[in-house]
Amino acid sequence: MKLSELPHRTAATVESVDDHTPNDTIARRLRELGFVSGERVEVMAAGPVAAEPLLVQIGYTRFALRRSEAARVRVSVLENQA
């Protein structure tokens, strides 16, 4: 599942970040921000216009991502949510 498709307030873990080209600057930046395999991630909210941007929490940090950026992050939903 893509991060952009994850329902709000649903915990998931990052599986990978898709590179569209060699030396993809956006994919590299996402990894630098912490979107790496095994990290817990959650979509907290979406903006008012076309649900853009997405407010995403990874660890204790929140980022605003465009849907096109969030679509590059592959996630798997956590089974046991508290």
Buried (B, 14 or more C-beta within 10 A) or exposed (E): BEBBEBEEEBBBEBBBBEBEEEEBEBBEEBBEBEBBEEBEBBBEBBEEEEEBBBBBBBEEEEBEBEBEBBBBBBBEEBEEEE
